[in-house]
Amino acid sequence: MNNVLVFKLLLCASFMVCVPSFANTIHLKNLSLEDGLSQSSVLCMLQDKQGFMWFGTEDGLNRYDGYQFTVFRHDPLDSLSITDNHINCLFEDQNGNIWIGTKDGGLNCFNPQSGKFKYWKMNDEHSSPLQSNHIRSIYQDHNKLLWIGTLNTGLYSFDPELKGWKHHRFGEDLNYPQAMNTIQDICADTQQKNYLWIATFYGLLHFNMLSGEYSHWKLAADAKNSLSDNIIWDIESTSIDNKTILLIATNDRLNIFDIETSKFISDFYGQDILSAEKATRTIYKLRNNQYWLGTMNGILELSISGDSNLKYTMTKVNAISLKDKRILSIYQDQSGVIWMGSIIGGLHAYSSKKKKFASWTPDNNDFNQSVLSNYSIRSLAQTSDSILWIGTEDKLNKIDLTKNAIDYWNPDIKLTGRYTNYYIWSLFPDNENLWIGTMGLGLFYLNTKDYSYQQWQLMREGSNSINHNFIPCLLMDSNRKLWIGTWGGGLNHYDPEKKLFKQYINNPEDSNSISHNSIWCLYEDSDNYIWAGTFGGGLNRFDWQKQAFSRFEYHIDNINGISNNTIYCLVEDKNKDLWIGTNGGLNKFDKKTETFINFTTKDGLSNNVIYGIVIDKNKK
């Protein structure tokens, strides 16, 4: 299994270390980590009034002047540095200040004149009323008020001059107030200047900035004229010949909303293309008045024409040229180059003059990629010396290493609704059989000889099953009990002998509960403690006898604490020290003193985002 671990981590590393190769026709420099880019996952981007390009990554904020990068990272010893390295969103205000929304560090503002940052966080010295440090969207209205969207805690308005704040929450009387208070995007209502359109994870809001009143649209199960999905990633308001429409990127597809009639338009040319492209994540209006849509399966172009009766036409845009078709962000700079950020393919650039793509993609020379079902490899496991299992976003691949042959497996289940693929997210071997965690279809146990299987899904509250269908990680402990890390349902435990499930979820009133409900990695140490790394809640250690969790979370004032609350990987060395890969560097945890030592780029690391750690044959 050590060989498999090494192989898996090397493969993960190939997704992170990207080799830039702009085509000469793009007329841009080759940009890579070696050129100074802090990290290859570009989540957001903009070009400021001075012409600088800004890139927000999972490990730092980058400013590019056409020749070199200036990288801004958090420095615990510098109170004027940026407060977090994971950048969710960027916005330039009317005065040229760059506002930065971070994942764990609240709201930051960069003053280009002084080169310094200010920040606003929960319980900070600026008396900020923020109830979350996770900022997802930023917008400035015509009165120069900033509007800040957060994860789970709603919308805030902020007057940068008067330092005044106001907090708005939505849907307190509904079943999903947190989802409705996750504000993913904000845009102006071009017809009514005192209104905003707001994208949430529980539908669309039309918000009166003066009164605080709002209208709400969401998915209606029995109505065609509604949103196709409640999770909205992006919105774009546009006017054509005095007719205003709203383009809405949902977790299902693009939605078009006629503001005048308050109706959703579902019948237009190219709608069938949308159905095949899965979720739409971003919308961008180009200078030629065409709209580019970033989907989970490439780029689409939307054309809108006509006068009183608008015509919508959807076509694909050279999707075959993109190695990673899952596009998260799009931006067109002043020179006309279109930049696109993808999930694992890094940054793509497109010149409208030359009609040719150039991209940074993983260089994979060890496999004939044509035999794999998908380029996106999410998990690996080995059930014997010769059999390797590879989970991708569309099926399970089985490679017989002795025969150099490949086979595929998917459960005999009809996909419905938003689930258009058998997304294999996690694998764990059980003798020669396999536990499988998916994105949306729950948990499977596969007999690898006859391909028979058993499935568990979230059915109803109180049932003997898992409590969430999204499973990023699995662990079979030394007592042959299965631990299931979910993306939103906390930690699940399954006893195969008794066939019983138990759930451990976060309770804000109980400090002995798990710190966060999104679990990214699991590990059992030599003392048989179960460790759970979360995506935003730090590290947890579970004591089975006490049925309690100990939490290790990032605090800005604790220099001996963990360096970041997003944990990607865990491993123990021969001295029983725990090594933790985070979104903010490598951590070594001394279990005797319960203190951390942090290692970052300042100590020689090429990158602060650590996805994998290898323990060699000497357990070093």
N, C-alpha and C positions, 0 to 999 in steps of 0.2 A: 504493500500500500504506500510506502514511502516514495516509490518511483512515480506512482500515480499522483501523489501530492505535488511532487516537483513538476511533473508534466502539467498539472492543472494550473499551478501558479505561473509557470512560464507562459502558458497560453494566455492567462489573464494579463500578464505583463505585455504581451504582444498587442493587446488592445489599448494599452496605455501609452506605450512609447511609439510615437507616430513619426513616419518619415515624410517630410513635406516634398511635394513635387509639382509646384505650379507649372503649368505649360507655359512656354515662352510667350504664347499669344495673349496671356493674361496681363503681361506687363507689370507684374508685382514680384517682389522678392520671395525667395523660398523661406517660409516661416516654419520653425520647429522648436522643440524644446532646446535644441542646441543653439538656436538663434536667440533664446531668451524667453520664449513663451513659457509661462509658469506651469501649465498643465494642458493636456490635449482635449479635455472635455469642456467645450465652450457653451455655456448655458444662456448667455445673453450678450448683446452687443449694441453699440451705438457709435456715431461719429459726432464729436462736439463742434461747437461754433468755430473753434480754432483749426479744425481739420484733423485732430487726433482721433484715431480709432481706439475704442475701449472694448475690452473683452472680459466678461465675468466668467470665471472658471470655478471648479470645485476646490481649487487650491490657489487662490489669489486673484487680484484685480490687475489687469494688464493695460497699459497705455502704449500705443504704438505710433511713432512719429514718421513712419515710412522707412526708417533706417534701423531702429533698435527698439526694444521693449524696456519700459520701466515697470517693475512689478511691485505692487503694494500688498504686503502681508501683515497679519497681526503680529505685533511684538509685545509680549506681556510686560516688558519693562518700559514701554513707550506709550503713555496715555494718549498721545496724539496720533497713534497708528490706527489703521482700520481694525474693527473689533472682531471680525471673523473672516475666514478665508473662503468660505462657500458663498458665492455670489448668486442670488436668485434673479435680481432685476436691476436695471439701470435706468436713470432718467436725468436729463439735463433741464434745469429750470431756466426761466427767462433771464436770469442774471449770469448764466453760464456755470453755475455750480453743478457738480455731478452728485446726484443722490443715489445711494446704493442700498438695496435691500438684501440683507444677509439671512442665512438659515438659522444661526444661533446667536448672532451678535446684534440684533436689532437694526435700527435705521442709522446709516452713516451719511455724512455730507462731506464731499471733498471740495475745498476751496482752491481753484487753480492758481490764484494769486499767491497764497501762502504755502501751498503744497501740503496743508495739514487737514486732518479729519476731525470732525465733531461727530458725536454719536448720541443717540437716545435709545435707552434700553429700559427693561423692567427695573423699577426701584433704583434708578440711577440718580446721580447728583443733580441732574437737570429737572428733577420732579416730573419725569415723563409718566403719563398714565398708561403706557403700553402694558398690556397683560400677556403679550407674547413677544418673544425676540425673533420670531420667524416671520419675516416680511416677504410677501409674495408679489406685490404690485405697488407702483407709485405713479401719481398723476398730479398735474398742477392745473387749476382752473383759471378762468379769466380774471378772478380777483387775487391771483397769486397765492391762493390757499393750496397747500399740498394735501392730497388724499392718499392715505396709506392703507393698503389691504394686508391683512395678516392671516395666519393659519389659525382657524378655530375661534378667534376672538373678535372678528368683525372689522369695521372700517373706522379709521381715525382721520379727522381733519386737523391740520397743523398750520398755524400762521408763523412762518419763520422769523418775521420781524417782531411781532408782539409776543412770540413764544406761547401762544395760546393753543390749547388742545380741546377737541371735542370727540367723544366716543359714540359710535352708533353700532347697535347690535340688531340682528334681524331674526325673525322666526322663533322667538322664545316660546310661542304657543304650539310649535310644530314638533314632530318627532325627531327632526334632524337639525337642531339649532347650530351644532358645530359645523356641519357641512355647509349650511347656509351662511355661516360666518367665516368661511374660508374664501377670501376675496382674491381671485386669480388674476383679474384684469379689470381696468377702469377706463372708460372713454367718455368723451363729451357727447351730449345730445346736441347735434348741430341745429336743431329746430327750436329747442327750448334751452336757453343758456343757463338756467338755474337747475338743470337736471343732469344727472349722470346715468350712463348705462353701466351696470356692474355684473361681471361674470363671477358666479360662485360655484361651489361644488354641489349646490342644490338648486340649480336653476338660474334664471335671468332676473335681475332687478332693475327697475326704473326708479331712480332715487331723486327726491326733491332736496337739494342742498340747503334750502332755507327752512323748510318745515320738518325735515327728517322723515316724511311720509314716503311710501314706496309702493309700487305695484310689483307683482311676482308672477313669473311664468315658469312652469315646470313640466316634466313629462307627465302626460295623462294617459293612463293605461288603455282607456277605451276611446280615445280621440285621436284622429289623424292630424288635426290641426294643433300640434303641440311640439315642444322640443323633442328631439329623438333620444336625448340622454340628459340627465340632470347635471353631470359633470361638464363644466364649460372651461376650456383652456384659454380662449382668446376671443375678442370681439373687435369688430371694425365697423364704424358707422360711415356711410358714404351717401352722397347726393348725386343723382343723375337727372338732369332736366327737371329740377324742382321736386323730384321724387326721392325720398330718403328711405334707405333700407339698412338693415343691420345684418352683417355677416357674423355667424356664430360658430366657432370651432368647438365641437363637443367630443366627448370620449367615444362617440359613435360615428359621427360624420359631420360635414358642414350643414348648418341650418341657415336658411334665408328668411328674415323676418321683415314683413312689410309694415313699417311703423304707422302709416296712415290708416290701414285697415286692421292693424293688430292681428295679422294672420301670418302663419308660417307657409312659405312656398315650398312645396315638396315635389312639384312636377316641372322639371326643366331638363334640357338636353345635357346628357352626361351624368345624370343622377346614378345610373348603373355603375359608372366608374367609381363614384364615391363609395358605393356599397362594397366594392372590392378593395378599397384602399385602407379600410379600417379607420381608426381614430384620426381626427384632424386636430393637430396641436397648435398650429400657428397660422396667421393670415397676415399678408403684407401687400400693400398697394405699391406697385412699381410706378416709375415715371411715365410709362406708356399707358397708364390707367388700367393695366391688367392686374389681376390679383393672383399672387402665388400662395398656394396652400401647402404647408408642410404636414404630411400625413405619416402614419406608421408604415407606409409602403411607397414612399417617394413624393415627388413634387407634382402638384396639379396646377393648371392655370385656368382661372375663371374670367370669362369675358362677359361684360354687361353692356347691352346696347338697346336702342329704342327710345321712345319718349314716354307716352302715357302707359303703354304696355311694354314693360322691360323684358328683354330676352336674355336668358342666362345660358352660357355655353361652357361646358367643362371639358378640358382635354388634358392629357398627360404631357409632362415636360421631361423628355430624355431620361426617364427614370432608370433605364437600363445602365446608364453611365455611373450611377451612384453605387458604391460598394455597400454602404450602409444607408438604406432607404428611409430610416426612421428619423424624420427631421423635426427638431424641436424649436428652432429659431431661424428667422430670415431677416436680412438687412441689406439695403442697397446704399452704397456709399456715394459720395459726390462725383466720383469718376465713372459711375455706372456699374461697377462691379457688384455683383450680388453675393453676399456671404450667407452660408447656411451651416448651422450647427446640428450635428446628429448625435445619436446616443453613444455609439461605439466607434463610428468612423471619423470622429474629430470634426475638422472644419473643411467645408467644401466652398469653392469659389467659382463663380460663373461670370464670364464676360459677354455681355449682350452684343458686343461688336464681333466677336469671333465665334460665338455659338459653340463653345467647347467647355466642358467641365474639367476642373482639376481638383484633386482631393488628397488628403492625408488618410491613408488606410493601413491596417495592419499588414505587415509583410509576412505571409505564411508560406514558407517553402517546404514544409514538412508533410503537407497533405495535398493530395489531389482534390481541390475543393469541389470539383464537379460531382464527386461521389457523396458528399454530405448533403443533407436535405436543406440546410440553411446556413448562411454565413454567421449568424448570430448564435454563438455557443454559450449557453448559460450554466451548464453543470456537467460534471464528469464523475464516473465511478467505475471501479473494476471489480468484477465478481469472480474472476479466475486469472491465472497468469496470461491467458490468451484472449480474454474477452473484455473489451472496453465499451462502456456505454456513454453516449454523448447526448445530453439534452439540449435541444434547440427550441426556437420559438414556434416550430410547427410540428415536430414529432420527436420521438426517441430513436436515436441511431445506435445500432449495435455493430461494432467492428471486431471481426475475428482476426487477430494479429498474426496468427499462423498462416491463414489462408489469404490474408489481405483482402477479405471480402466484407461487404457491408449489407446490413439488413435494417429494416425500419419497423417500428411499432407505434400504433395509436390505439386507444381504447375504442371499442365499438359503441361510440356515443354520438348522437346527432347534435351538432353544435347549433345553438340558437342564440338570438339576441346579439349582444355585443361580442360574444366569444366566437371568433372566426378561425382560431387556430388552437391546436393542442400545445399550449405553451408549457414546456417542461422547465421548471425553475430550479428544482433541487433534486438530488439523487443521494441515496445512501444504501450501500450493499448490506444484505442480510443473508450470510452464507452465499449461496448462488442465486438468491432471489434479490428483489430490488424494491425499496420504498421510493415513491415518486411524489414530489410536491409540484403542483402546477400553479399557474396564474389564472385563477378563476374556476377551475374544475375540481379543486379540493385535493384529497390525498388518495394515492393508489398503492396497492401492494401487488407486485407483478411476479408470477411464477415464470421464470425465464426459460423453462423447458417447454411448457405447452402454451405459454402466453395467456393463461387464465389470470384473472385479476379480481381484486376487490376494491371498491371505491367508497370513500367517506366524503360527504359534503355537509355544509351547513344546511340543516333542514328547518328546524324551528328551535326557539329558545327552550332550553331544558332537555333537549334530546341527547342521547348518548352518541355524540359525534363531535367532530371538530366544530369550532365556533367561527371559522373564517375560511374562505376558499382560496386565499392567496398565501402561498407557502414558499418563502425564500430559502429556508434552511431546515435540515433534518439531522437528528443525532440518535443513534442507538447506543444507550449507555452500557456499562459493564454488567448491569443486572438485566440486560435485554429488555429494557423499557425504552419506548420511543418518545423522543422530544420533538415537538413540531413548532417551529418558529413561524408565526403568521405576520402578515402585513396589515395590522390593524386590530387583530383579535388577541394580542398578547401571546403567551407561551402555552401550548397545549401538551398534555402528557397522555400517553396511551400505554396500557398494560395489555400486551397481546394474549396473555394467558387468561386474564379475567375479562378481556374484551371491554374494558372500561376506559372512558376518557375523563380527563380533569383539566380545567382551565385555570390559568394564572393571569389575571389582567390587572392593569394599573388601577389603583384606588387612590385618588388625591388625598383622602383622609387617612391613609395607612402608609406610613413610611417603610413598612416591611413588605409592601407589595412591589411587584416589578415596576421599574421606573417609567416604562414606555411600552406601548402596545405594538410597535413595529419592530420585529426582531430580524436582524440581518445575518447573524452568525451564532453558532452554538459550539461549545467545547466542554469535554469532561477532563478534568486534570487528574493527576496521580493520587490525589486524596479523595477522589470521587465526588468533588463538587461540580455542579453544572454551572457553566458560565454562559451568559447570554449578552451578546453585543447588540445594541439597539441603534436605530436610525434617528438619533436626536435626543435620546435619553441616557446616554452613557453606557457604562458596563454594570452588569448585575451578576452576583454570585448567589446561587441557591443552596440553602442548607435543607436537605431532605428531612432530617430529624426534627428541626424546628419549624419546617414548612414556612420559611421566611427568606426574603431576599436582602442582601446587603448591596447598597448602591454606591457606585463610584462615578461621580458626575463632574463635568468641567465647571470650574469657578475661576473667574478672571484673576482673583486675588490669591489663589492657591498655587504657588509655583511647584509644589510637590504633588500636585494632583494630575489627573489625566488631562491630556492636551486638547481633547475634542470629544463632543458627545455623539458623534457618528462613528460607529465601530464596524469595520469591514471584516476583520479576521482575528483569530486567536490561536496561539500555540504555546506549549510549555517546553522549556529546555531542561537539560539534565540536572540543573540546580534547583529545579522546581519554580523558577521564575517564569512569569507569564509575559509573553510578548503580544502586544496589541497593535494592530494596524488601524489607524483612524483617518479621518478626513483632515487631520491637523498634525500628521507626523507619526513616527514610530514610538511606542511607549514600552518600557520595561517595568513590570510590576513586581515588587518584592512582597511576597505573601506574608513574610514574618513581620515586617514593619508596616505593611500596607501603604507603601509610598511608591510613587512613580518617578521614573527618569524619562525625560522626553528627548527625542532625537528628531531634528528637522533638517532642512536644506543648509542651515548654518553649520550643521555637523557633518555635512558631506552628502546627504541624501540628494538625489537628483530631483525628487518630487516629494511633496508632503502628503499626497493622497496614497495611502498604502492599502492595496487591495489583497495582497497575498504575502505570506511569510514562509520560507522554507527552512526546516530544521535538517541539517545534513546528517550523514551516517554517524558522526560523533556527537550528535544531539546538540550541536552548537548553532 
